Structure formats: C-alpha cells, structure tokens
Amino acid sequence: MRRCWLVGTICMALFAFGGHSSLAQEARSPKMVLKEQVFDFKEVKEGEVISHSFQVFNHGDEILRILRVRPGG
C-alpha cells in the first residue's frame, strides 16, 4: 500500500513540475498576430501590378523572426 502511495505521489509531482516548465516556455516565446489573414483583390486585369501590405505584430516576449514567406494559392 505504501509503495502504491509513493509511486502515485511521485507521478503527481512529475506531472505538476512538467506543466509549469511548459507554461514558462510558452510565455517566453514570440507570438505572431496578423491584423488580417486574407485580402481579396477582386478582379485584376492581366498585367496589372497590385500590392497589399499585411500588418504583423509580435505579442510575445521574444524576438519574432520571419524567415520565409509563401503566398497562398
């Protein structure tokens, strides 16, 4: 009986410790937030040059590094 109680206590302690470390890592990371995720250009004539700027915000505690951007299809 004591052994079962001891194993249960150790498991609970490991679970509690693991939860806190993951929360701490999550709070100290970059978090990218876009004001808008999609923009519809409507009809565009062939050869017409168009552009749109997306506002990107970092709501995290670390530096946000954007290493690659791929347009959607």
Secondary structure, DSSP 8 states (H G I E B T S, - for coil): -HHHHHHHHHHHHHHHHHHHHHHHHHHTS--EEES-S--------TT--------EEE-SSS-----------
